[in-house]
């Protein structure tokens, strides 16, 4: 164990050092444009948050602050600190949150012994998978939200923990709307108190913002909340939602019309079928994690915008496929390797580089490659619906770190 811990520590240290070199040596490595938007937009409190636009290095078009008003309240302290402190602390905290998310995913899968070498090795590799890499490049908030969500379901074993976790989900949804889908998990595992706590928590933040910051609250929830174009063009290759994939097939934004609604209906049906294949009532951490992953994949599919960096959920998904009951389903570990390989390769990023450098690709390559995450998500949900777990324990032992080190 000591030998494995030493090598896992060395691997993680080398990965973090590589990240530092990437930041300092690459042309736009230290831009962290989304973090600049968080900091600049929050500095506009109390009434100028949504007038801010970042138009600095590494930005093709001005980037506005797109999060709810409560996010500006939470992020406001960033505007009081020197930029270099904020930038480097955010990177370090994101990597720490990634490690914490991996530890929680392992524990939900039932692994409570020898967790450090496994978590360290997975963290070392996960830093370089496309969604996490993009999160770090932009200074995004996604890994923190994933950590909070995993912590919330970890607490759900007691009524108090259920309520606290639900309240945390509501607070995170008030910072960025996408975690709101996690409230569905409480309904899926028959824990309605958590869903109620999430709604009350979100509502409390909304009332507080209406009281203290009425102008920006009315502006966001009255004018800006449904404007997907303000977030970015849905047809861009880095948008890996169903809407983005369909838009690239037809060559323009499909909007929320019949085509998109049909695709959403299909995704919902497949997700429900996958959920029905999970043992019910879900009573173990493994079942809870499997259900959460179904909810998250569905949310990523049906959201109008699911940028590549939103897909950080591939990390706990791969862990569940390798260590959880997913490993006991036929083809589970092969699917984990496919997710890891596609994540490390970064297909949408490669396609974006082809666009930037005016490299012409066949339309079929652009369409299929540009839909790699939603296709994999639908395949995974369909696989869950069609396979059943066995009673055999998931393999453990010498190969615990193998998928990470192999990647």
N, C-alpha and C positions, 0 to 999 in steps of 0.2 A: 504493500500500500504506500509506503514511504517513497519507493522508487517511482510509482505511478504519479504520486503527488508532485514530485520533483519535475518530472517531464511535463506534466500538465501546466505547472507554473511557468516553466521555461517557454512552452508553446504560447501561453497567454501573454507573457511579457514580450515575446517576439512579435506577436500580432499587434499589441498596443504600440510598440515601437514603430512597426510598419505604418500604423495609422498616423502617428506623429510625423513621420517622414512624408507621408502623403500630404498632410496638411501644409507642412512648411515648404515642400519642394514643388508641388504642382501649382499651375498658374492661378487657378481660382480655388485652391484647397481651403483657404481660410476665409472665404466670403461668408459662408453660413447665412445665406440670404433670408431664409425664413426666420431665423433667430433675430436678424436685424429688423424684420417686419414686426415680430413680437415686441421687441424693445421699443422701436419707434412708434408703433401704434399705441402701446400702453402709455407711453409718455404723453399722449394726447388727452388723457383724462383731465377734466371731466367731460368735455363736449367735442373734442377734435379727433377722436379715435379713428373715425371712418373717413376723415379727410387726408389721412397719412398715406403716402405712396413711396415705396423704396425704389429708387432708380439708379442704383450704383453699379459697381463692377459685377459682371457675370449675369446681368439681367437684361433680357431682350426687350421686355415691356415692363412698365411700372407695376409693382406688386403692392396691392392694398392690404390692409388689415381685414381679414375675413372671418374672424372668430366672434362669438357672442360677447356682449359687454362684460360679463363676469370674467372672461379670460383676461381682459385688459386689467381688471382689478388684481387678479392673481399674478399677472406678469409685470405689474407696475414696478416692483422693486428692481427689476432688471435695468430699468431706465436710470436708476440712481447709482449704478456701479460702472466703473470703467469698462469699456468694450472688451479689452483683452481678458479681464477677469471673468466676465460673463461668458465669452467664447470658450475659453479653456475649461472653465468649471462645467459648462454645459456638456462638452464632449466627455469629460471624466464621469459626470453623473449619468449620462446616457449609457456608457459602457457598464457602469455599476448596476444600473437598472436592467440592462440586458442580462447580466449575470444573475441578478435576483429573479428575473422572470424565468430563466432556465432552471434555477433551483426550485422554484415553486412548481413548474411544470413536472419536474422529476418527482417531487413529493406527491403531487396529485396522481402520478402514475404508480405510486407505491414504493418509490425508491427513497429510503431514509438512511441507508448506510453507504459509506464510501462516496458520498455525493460530490465532494470537492473536485477530485480529478476529472470526473465526468463533466461537471458544470463548467470547469475552467476550460477544458478542451472544446466543448461545444461553443462557449463564448468566443474563444480564439478564432474559430472558423466563422461563426455567425456574424462577426464584425464585418466580414468581407462578402456576405451574401447581399444581393442587390437591394432588397428593401431596407436592411439595416445600414448598408453603405450609403444609400441615398439619404436616409434619416440623418446620419452623421454629417454628410456633405452639406445638407441644407440647414442643419441645426433644428431639426423637427422635434415634435413633442410625442411622437407615436409610441416609442418604447416606454415612456413613463406611463402612458395610458394603458398599455398592455400590462405592465407590472401591477398597476392599481386594480385592473380587472381580475387578474389571476389571484391577487391577494383577497379580493372581495369574495370570490367563490371558495377560496380556501377557508374563509371564516364561516361559511354557511352551515357548518355542522350544528350550530346552536341558534336559538331564536335571536339572541342578542347579536351574534355575529352576522346572522342573516340581515337584520335591520341595519347594522353598521355597514355591511358590504353594499347593500342597496343604496344607502345614503351616499357612499363613496361613488357609486356608479352615477348617481344623479349629479354630484358635484363635477365629475369629469365630463358629463354630457353638457353641463353649463359652461365648461371651458372650450370644448370642441364637440359638436353635435354627434359625431360618429359613434362615441361610446354608448349612446342611448340604446342602440340595438342590443346591448348586453342585458338590459332589463328583461328582454324576452327570455333569457336563460332562466330567470327565476320562475317564470310561468311554465317553461318546458320541464323543469324538475319539481314542479308543484310546491314552490315556495313563494306564494303570492305576497307575503310580508315584505320580501326584498324588493319586489316590483313596486309596491306601494311606497316603501321608503325612498326608492329612487325618484318616483314622481314627486313626492313631497319635498325632497331635497332640491330637485331641479326647480320646482315651483317657488321655494323659498328664495333661491338666488335670483329668480326672475323678479319677484316682488321687491327684493332689496335693491336691485338695479333700477327698477321703476321709481323707487322712492328717492334714491340718491343720484341717479344718472338718467333722468327721464328722457332727455333728448336723444342720446345715442341708443337707448333701449328701444324707443319707438322707431327710430330709423332702422335698426337692425331687424327687428321682428316685423316691422311694417313694410319695409322696402327691399331689404337686402337678402333676406333669408332664402328666398327661392331663386336667386340670380346665380345660376351655375356658371355663366360666362364670366362673372366677376372673379371666380376662383381660377378659371382657365378654360381654354377651348376643350370641350369634351372629346373631340376627335383626335387630340394629340396622343401619340403612341404611349406616352407615360401614364395615360389614364387607362387602367386595366379593369374597368368595370364593364358590365354588359353593354351599357350605352356607348362607351368608348369603342369596344370591339365592333359593335354593329355599325357605328358611324364610319369606321375605317373600311368596312365592307362596301358600304354604299357611296362612300366618298364625301360625305358631309354629315353634320350632326343630325341624328335621327330624332332628337328631342325626346319627349315623353309620350309619343303617339302610339298607335296600335302595335307597331313592330316591337318597340321597347316593352310595352305592357305584356305582350305575348311572351317575350323572353323572360321577363320577371315572373310571370305565372309559371313557366316551366321550371325556373330556378326554385321557386317556392315549393312546388310539387316534389321535386327531387330532394330538397332539403328536408321536407316533412317525412318522406320515405326513409331518408338516412336517419332521422331522429327516431323513427319507429323501430329501427334496427338496433338501437341502443337498449340494453336491459332496462326495464321500467318496473317499478319506480327506481329512478337513478339514486343510489344510496352511497356509492363509493366515490372517492376523489377521481378515479379513472373514468367512471361514467360521467361525472360532472364535467371533466375536461373534454371528453368526447362531445358532449352536448354543447359546450361553449364553443368548440371549434366549428361545429355545424352552424351555430348562430353567427359567428364571425365571418365565415365564408359566405353565408347568405347576405350579410350586410355589405360585404365588399362587392358582391355581384350586383345587387340592386341599387346601390348608391349611384347617383349621377356621375360623381367623380370619385374614383378610387385610384389615386396616384400610386405608383410603384412603392413609395415609402409607406403607404398604408398597409401593405401586405407583410408587415413584420410578423404576423401571426403564423407564417410558414415555420418559424422556429419552434414554438410549442407543438405545432402540428407534426413536424418531423420527429420531435421527441416522443410524442404519443405513438406515432407509427413504429418507433424503434423499441420503446420500453414499455408502453402501455398495452392495453388490450388490442390496439391496432396491429401489434406484432403477432398476435395470435390469429389474425384473419389472413386468409390466403392472399399472398402478394403484398402484405402490409409493409414489410421492410423494403421490398423493391420499389414501392411507391414513395417511401421516405427518401430513398436514394435519388429518385427522379426529381422530387421537390428540391433536394439539396443541390443537385447538379444544375438544374435550371436557375436556382437562386444564385449560385456562384457564377454561372455563365453570364447572367444579366442580359437576356435577349432583348427586352425593350430598350435598354441602354445602347446595345449594339445597333439597333435600328435607328435610334436617335442620332448616333454618330454618323450613320450612313446619310441621314438627312442633312446634318450639319455640313458634311463634306461632299454633298451633291453626288453621292454614289447611287446609281439607279439599280433598283432591285425588282425582280418580278413581283407583280401585284399579289400573287398567291403567297409568296414569302412574307411580304409586308403584312398581309391579312392574318395569316396563321401565326407568324412570330409575334405580331402585335396583340394577339389575343391569348398569349401563352398562359397567363395567370388565370383568367376566367375559364379557359378550357380545362386546365388542371383542377380547378376548384370543382367544376361540374363533374369531371371524371371521378374525383375523390368522393363527392357526395353520392354519385351513382354506385361507386364501389362499396361504400358503406351500406347502402340500401340493399345490395345484392349479396353481401358476404355476412357470415355470422362468426362470432368468436368461438374458439374452442375452450376447453377446460384446462389446457396445458399452460403452465406458467410461462411468461415471456423469458427468453434466454437472457441470462446475466453472467457476468464473470469476466473473462479475459477480453471479450469483444465490446465491453461497455463503451470504450472511447473510440472504437474502430471507425464508425461512420464519420466522426469529426476529423480524426487524423487522416483518414483516407481522402476526404474532401480537401 
